[in-house]
């Protein structure tokens, strides 16, 4: 828990038996996931020069009138579709945060579980990046606003406009993983 609060990444072993080496193999297609019951952001990038290419981005939106089980099924289904179509070899997911409200923590955990189940079904390694560490890596300030993260994602990916907030966070996760794996923020940690 202290590692997550301090912003260290962790590795979640996949169902297919992920590698246990400290440095992952080079990944060219990276999935970023910002899980939430009502708005799970996702982004898929392919590493390229001079800018990584965005293959897909979006938000899995679930209206408030949907039952929780329907939302979890949508998260699982839509991420599975993205996995099948773009075949990422690694996933960067936003880490857990401290929640004072137990109900919120449970709901967030369920959304993360649906996302993890989808990704793990493909045998893909999952790396967790703490929210403060992500903001620090992207804009240099751990308490940055979502708009600042979106503007930096737009700049780093050479997009014509900033992505929607949840998609921007997911793309930021993919970018942060790519930079961390390249040694720009230090070696990625396993969770």
C-alpha positions in Angstrom: 0.0 0.0 0.0 2.8 2.4 0.8 4.3 1.8 -2.6 1.0 2.9 -4.3 0.7 6.0 -2.1 4.2 7.0 -2.9 3.6 6.6 -6.6 5.5 3.4 -7.4 4.2 1.1 -10.1 3.3 -2.5 -9.4 2.9 -5.5 -11.7 -0.3 -7.5 -11.7 0.5 -11.0 -13.1 -1.6 -12.1 -16.0 -3.7 -15.3 -16.2 -1.3 -16.6 -18.8 1.7 -16.3 -16.5 3.5 -13.0 -17.1 7.3 -12.7 -17.0 8.8 -12.1 -13.6 11.9 -10.1 -14.8 12.3 -6.6 -13.5 12.4 -5.0 -17.0 9.6 -5.8 -19.4 10.2 -6.5 -23.0 9.8 -3.6 -25.4 6.2 -3.0 -26.1 5.1 -1.1 -29.2 1.3 -1.1 -28.7 0.2 0.0 -25.3 -3.3 0.2 -23.8 -4.0 2.7 -21.1 -7.1 2.3 -18.9 -8.6 4.8 -16.4 -11.3 2.6 -14.8 -14.5 4.0 -13.4 -18.0 2.6 -13.3 -19.7 5.4 -15.2 -16.8 6.5 -17.4 -13.9 4.2 -18.1 -11.3 5.9 -20.3 -9.2 3.9 -22.6 -6.5 4.7 -25.1 -4.3 2.6 -27.4 -1.0 4.0 -28.8 1.6 2.6 -31.1 5.1 3.9 -30.5 6.5 5.7 -33.5 8.7 8.7 -34.3 8.4 11.6 -34.0 5.1 11.1 -32.1 3.4 8.0 -30.9 0.3 7.2 -33.0 -3.1 7.0 -31.4 -4.9 3.9 -32.6 -8.0 4.3 -30.5 -9.3 6.4 -27.6 -12.6 6.9 -25.9 -14.8 6.6 -22.8 -17.0 3.6 -22.0 -19.9 5.6 -20.7 -22.6 4.1 -18.6 -25.7 6.1 -17.8 -26.7 6.4 -14.1 -29.9 4.5 -14.7 -28.0 1.4 -15.8 -27.6 -1.3 -13.2 -24.0 -1.8 -11.9 -23.8 -5.3 -13.5 -24.7 -3.8 -16.9 -21.9 -1.2 -16.5 -19.4 -3.9 -15.6 -20.4 -6.0 -18.6 -20.0 -2.9 -20.9 -16.5 -2.3 -19.5 -15.5 -5.9 -20.0 -17.0 -6.1 -23.5 -15.7 -2.8 -24.9 -12.1 -3.4 -23.5 -12.2 -6.9 -24.9 -13.2 -5.5 -28.3 -10.2 -3.0 -28.1 -7.9 -5.9 -27.1 -9.0 -8.0 -30.1 -8.8 -5.2 -32.6 -5.5 -3.5 -31.6 -3.6 -6.4 -29.8 -1.7 -4.3 -27.2 1.1 -6.2 -25.5 1.0 -4.3 -22.3 -1.6 -2.3 -20.3 -1.0 0.7 -18.0 -3.9 1.1 -15.5 -4.5 3.9 -13.0 -3.7 2.6 -9.5 -6.0 2.6 -6.6 -6.4 5.7 -4.6 -7.4 6.2 -1.0 -11.2 6.5 -0.7 -12.9 7.6 2.5 -16.2 6.3 1.3 -16.3 2.5 1.4 -19.1 2.3 -1.2 -17.1 4.3 -3.7 -14.1 2.1 -3.1 -16.1 -1.0 -3.7 -17.6 0.3 -6.9 -14.2 1.5 -8.2 -12.8 -1.9 -7.3 -15.5 -3.6 -9.3 -14.8 -1.4 -12.4 -11.1 -2.2 -12.1 -11.9 -5.9 -11.8 -14.0 -5.9 -15.0 -11.1 -4.1 -16.8 -8.5 -6.4 -15.4 -10.5 -9.5 -16.3 -10.7 -8.3 -19.9 -7.0 -7.5 -20.2 -5.8 -10.6 -18.3 -7.9 -12.8 -20.6 -5.4 -11.9 -23.3 -2.3 -12.7 -21.2 -1.2 -9.1 -21.2 1.0 -7.7 -18.5 -0.7 -4.9 -16.4 1.2 -2.1 -14.8 -0.4 0.2 -12.3 0.6 3.9 -12.0 -0.6 5.9 -9.1 -2.7 9.0 -10.0 -0.2 11.5 -8.4 2.7 9.8 -10.1 1.0 10.0 -13.4 0.3 13.7 -13.1 3.8 14.3 -11.9 5.2 12.5 -14.9 3.0 14.2 -17.4 2.9 17.8 -16.2 5.5 18.0 -13.4 2.9 18.5 -10.6 1.2 15.7 -8.7 -1.9 17.7 -8.0 -2.4 18.9 -11.6 -5.9 19.4 -13.0 -7.3 17.0 -15.6 -7.2 19.9 -18.2 -3.5 20.2 -17.8 -3.0 16.5 -18.3 -5.3 16.6 -21.4 -3.3 19.5 -22.9 0.0 17.7 -22.4 -1.4 14.5 -23.9 -2.6 16.6 -26.9 0.9 18.0 -27.3 2.8 14.7 -26.8 0.6 12.9 -29.3 0.3 15.9 -31.7 -3.5 15.8 -31.6 -5.6 18.6 -33.1 -7.6 19.0 -29.9 -7.4 17.6 -26.3 -9.1 14.2 -25.8 -12.1 13.9 -23.5 -10.9 13.9 -19.8 -11.2 10.1 -19.2 -9.6 9.2 -22.5 -6.9 11.8 -21.9 -6.1 10.1 -18.6 -5.9 6.7 -20.3 -3.6 8.0 -23.1 -1.5 9.7 -20.4 -1.1 6.3 -18.7 0.0 4.7 -21.9 2.5 7.5 -22.5 3.8 7.4 -18.9 4.4 3.7 -19.2 6.2 4.1 -22.5 8.5 6.8 -20.9 9.0 4.8 -17.8 9.9 1.6 -19.7 12.4 3.6 -21.7 14.0 4.7 -18.5 13.0 8.3 -18.6 11.3 8.2 -15.2 13.2 5.2 -13.7 12.6 1.5 -14.2 9.0 0.4 -14.1 8.1 -1.6 -11.0 6.1 -4.7 -10.8 2.8 -4.9 -9.0 
